[in-house]
Amino acid sequence: MSWWCTGIRWTQGQPAIGWYGEGRGERASPLAYGQRLAFIAQGERHCLGVRRAGKRTPCPTAVAVPGRAGNAQCPACARLDRSFSVAADTNAADPRTYRVYLAWFGPGMVKVGITAEERGPARLQEQGAVAWAWLGRGPLMASRRTEELLRAALGVPDRIAYARKRAVRAHLPAAPERAREVAELHARAVALPGWPDSLEPVGCEVSDHAGAFGLRGLPDPTRVISEMVTGGTVVGQLVGAAGPDLHFADGLVVDTRLLAGWELGAPAGGAAVTSVPVAEIPPAAGLPPAEQDGLF
């Protein structure tokens, strides 16, 4: 029985590749910087169904998913997923405690968001936030109202395109400058009037993921995989990871969202080069903003 890739997973600050086997649950393969990765896409890319409350319900038809799609779900499973989703505002009765955060991805690239408190910093790692800080904690709707207040008052977005994030990772300012930008925005945020009474402000403690992401000495990202294809190979030395992206020593970036839904195997005879379609990574300046996947 096959194991299907589910993309990258961040657990306790460490990246791993996730796998799902119908009837066998899920497992993960930890990643280590410096290791050589080589894999080939086998068969067709299939819908991974719906994952909710830590359990995955397989797609009833196991339909094929386009290789360029950023989400390994068929339209029916995607609709079902969003029908009971905090990110899509279709689960307003969620009783969990939420946290509001500031996430920094590069100079002038700061966003505000919310995440379930029980998840800790996992969502920040999934988004590729280099520096970040909590702003407050409380019920879902109070957290959502605070998020909207901060977006409007501070002029910060709730989404930053992955293309913009990866284009600047190799040339980030030093940690003190990153922390300063987050701390200054945190001070402005907590001083704003209009916070809901049920949301508890959290003092500023800036955390940094540069070490966990392997960003020190990261080579310039020059190319990103644009599609996985049957029989296509990916080969390279892993030197860093941030959000869904794997960074290779030769400047290649592997967007692991495109790996999800594929059965990946070892290339026969030890393939030496990457053979899947790639796209050049343009400079960060001039890139249009784009929505990223769900916030939670």
C-alpha positions in Angstrom: 0.0 0.0 0.0 1.2 3.5 -0.9 2.3 6.3 1.3 1.3 9.7 0.0 3.3 12.8 0.7 1.4 15.5 2.7 4.1 18.2 2.5 6.2 19.7 5.2 5.4 19.5 8.9 6.9 21.6 11.7 7.1 19.9 15.1 9.0 21.5 18.0 10.8 23.8 15.6 12.0 20.9 13.4 11.0 20.3 9.7 9.8 16.9 8.5 8.1 15.5 5.5 4.6 14.1 6.3 3.1 10.9 4.8 -0.3 9.4 4.8 -1.3 5.8 4.2 -5.0 4.9 4.0 -5.8 2.6 6.9 -2.3 3.2 8.4 -2.5 6.8 9.5 0.2 9.3 9.3 4.0 9.4 9.8 6.8 11.9 9.3 10.4 11.8 8.0 12.6 14.3 9.9 14.8 16.5 7.8 18.4 17.6 8.6 20.3 20.4 7.0 23.3 19.1 5.0 21.6 15.9 3.9 21.2 14.9 0.3 17.6 14.5 -0.9 16.6 12.6 -4.0 13.1 11.5 -4.9 10.9 10.8 -8.0 7.2 11.3 -8.4 5.4 8.1 -9.1 1.9 7.5 -10.6 -0.6 10.3 -10.4 -1.1 13.1 -7.8 -4.2 12.3 -5.8 -6.5 14.3 -3.5 -5.5 13.8 0.2 -9.1 14.3 1.5 -9.9 16.3 4.6 -7.8 16.5 7.7 -9.7 17.7 10.8 -8.9 17.4 14.5 -5.8 15.5 13.8 -7.5 12.8 11.7 -7.7 12.5 7.9 -10.8 11.4 6.0 -9.7 10.1 2.6 -11.3 11.4 -0.6 -14.1 9.0 -1.5 -13.2 9.1 -5.2 -9.3 9.6 -4.9 -9.5 11.8 -7.9 -6.4 13.2 -9.6 -5.2 16.8 -8.7 -3.3 19.1 -11.1 0.4 19.1 -10.6 0.6 22.9 -10.4 -2.2 23.3 -7.8 -1.0 24.6 -4.4 -3.5 22.5 -2.5 -3.7 18.7 -2.9 -7.5 18.6 -2.6 -10.2 18.1 -5.2 -12.9 20.8 -5.4 -15.4 18.7 -3.3 -12.9 18.0 -0.5 -11.8 21.7 -0.5 -15.4 22.8 -0.1 -16.0 20.4 2.7 -12.7 21.5 4.4 -13.8 25.2 4.3 -17.4 24.4 5.4 -16.1 24.1 9.0 -13.1 26.4 9.1 -11.9 29.2 11.3 -9.9 30.6 8.4 -13.0 30.8 6.2 -15.1 32.2 9.1 -17.4 29.1 9.0 -16.6 28.0 12.5 -17.3 31.0 14.6 -18.3 28.9 17.6 -14.8 27.4 18.1 -14.4 27.4 21.9 -10.6 27.3 22.0 -8.4 30.2 23.2 -6.7 32.0 20.3 -3.6 34.2 20.1 -3.0 37.3 18.0 0.5 37.7 16.6 2.8 39.9 14.6 5.0 38.0 12.1 8.1 39.5 10.4 9.3 38.0 7.0 11.7 40.8 5.8 12.2 44.6 6.0 8.7 46.2 5.9 7.1 42.8 5.5 5.0 42.3 8.7 1.6 40.8 9.0 -0.9 40.3 11.8 -2.8 37.0 12.3 -4.4 34.7 14.8 -3.8 31.0 15.7 -5.2 28.6 18.2 -3.2 28.9 21.4 -2.8 25.1 21.7 -0.7 25.1 18.5 2.0 27.3 20.0 4.4 28.8 17.4 3.7 26.1 14.8 1.7 28.3 12.5 4.5 30.9 12.5 6.9 28.2 11.4 4.4 27.0 8.7 4.2 30.6 7.3 8.0 31.1 7.4 8.0 33.9 9.9 11.6 34.8 10.7 10.8 36.9 13.8 7.5 37.2 15.6 5.8 38.2 18.9 2.4 37.5 20.6 0.1 40.5 21.0 -2.9 39.1 22.9 -4.9 36.0 23.8 -8.7 35.4 24.2 -11.8 34.0 22.5 -11.9 33.5 18.8 -14.2 36.4 17.9 -12.3 38.8 20.2 -9.1 37.7 18.5 -10.6 38.2 15.1 -11.9 41.7 15.9 -8.4 42.6 17.3 -6.8 41.3 14.1 -9.1 43.5 12.0 -8.5 46.5 14.2 -4.7 46.2 13.9 -4.8 45.7 10.2 -6.7 48.9 9.7 -4.9 51.0 12.3 -1.4 49.9 11.5 -1.7 49.4 7.8 -0.4 45.8 8.0 -1.8 42.9 6.0 -3.0 39.5 7.1 -1.4 37.8 4.1 2.0 38.1 2.4 2.8 36.1 -0.8 5.2 33.2 -0.4 7.1 34.5 -3.5 7.9 37.7 -1.6 9.0 35.8 1.5 11.4 33.5 -0.3 12.9 36.3 -2.5 14.4 38.1 0.6 15.5 35.2 2.8 19.1 35.2 1.8 19.6 38.9 2.6 17.9 39.6 5.9 19.1 42.2 8.4 20.7 41.1 11.7 18.5 39.7 14.5 18.6 42.9 16.6 17.2 44.9 13.7 14.5 42.3 13.1 13.5 42.3 16.7 13.5 46.1 16.8 11.0 46.4 13.9 8.7 43.8 15.6 9.0 45.5 19.0 8.2 48.9 17.6 5.1 47.7 15.9 4.1 45.7 19.0 4.3 48.9 21.1 2.1 50.8 18.6 -0.4 47.9 18.6 -1.0 47.5 22.3 -1.3 51.3 22.7 -4.3 51.4 20.3 -7.8 52.0 21.7 -10.6 49.7 20.9 -9.2 46.3 22.0 -12.1 44.0 23.1 -12.4 43.6 26.8 -12.1 39.8 26.6 -8.7 39.9 24.9 -5.7 39.9 27.2 -2.7 41.8 26.0 0.6 39.9 26.0 3.9 41.6 26.7 6.5 41.9 23.9 8.9 38.9 23.7 10.3 38.7 20.2 11.3 35.2 19.0 13.5 34.4 16.0 13.4 31.4 13.7 16.6 32.1 11.7 18.5 29.3 13.4 15.6 26.8 13.1 15.2 27.7 9.4 19.0 27.4 8.6 19.0 31.0 7.2 22.6 31.9 8.2 24.6 31.7 5.0 21.6 30.7 2.9 22.4 30.8 -0.8 20.4 33.2 -3.1 17.3 31.4 -4.2 17.3 31.4 -7.9 14.7 28.8 -9.0 11.6 27.3 -7.6 9.8 24.1 -8.6 6.6 25.0 -10.4 5.2 21.6 -10.9 5.7 17.9 -10.1 5.3 15.5 -13.0 5.1 11.7 -13.2 8.7 10.4 -13.4 10.1 13.9 -12.5 13.1 13.9 -10.1 14.2 16.4 -7.4 17.8 16.1 -6.3 19.9 18.4 -4.1 21.6 19.1 -0.7 19.2 20.6 1.8 20.6 23.7 3.5 17.5 25.4 4.9 13.7 25.3 5.3 11.1 28.0 6.0 7.4 27.7 5.8 6.6 25.2 3.0 9.9 25.8 1.3 13.0 23.6 1.2 16.2 25.5 0.2 18.9 23.5 -1.7 22.6 24.4 -1.9 22.4 25.2 -5.6 19.7 27.9 -5.1 16.7 25.6 -5.9 13.6 26.0 -3.8 11.2 23.2 -3.4 7.7 24.3 -2.5 6.5 21.2 -0.6 2.8 22.1 -1.2 3.5 20.8 -4.7 4.8 17.5 -3.3 1.6 16.8 -1.4 -0.6 14.1 -3.0 2.3 12.4 -4.7 3.8 9.0 -4.0 7.5 9.7 -3.8 10.2 7.1 -4.3 14.0 6.8 -4.6 15.2 7.4 -8.2 16.5 4.3 -9.9 20.3 4.4 -10.4 20.7 7.5 -8.2 19.5 10.4 -10.3 22.0 13.3 -10.3 19.9 16.2 -11.4 16.4 17.8 -10.9 14.2 17.2 -13.9 10.8 18.7 -12.9 9.7 22.1 -14.3 11.2 25.1 -12.5 10.6 28.9 -12.6 13.1 31.7 -12.1 12.7 33.6 -8.8 12.5 37.3 -9.6 13.8 40.0 -7.2 11.5 40.9 -4.4 10.8 44.4 -5.7 7.9 44.6 -8.0 6.3 41.3 -7.0 2.5 41.6 -6.6 1.0 40.6 -3.3 -0.8 37.3 -3.4 -2.9 35.3 -0.9 -1.3 32.4 0.9 -3.1 29.3 2.0 -5.2 29.2 5.2 -4.2 31.1 8.2 -4.6 28.4 10.8 
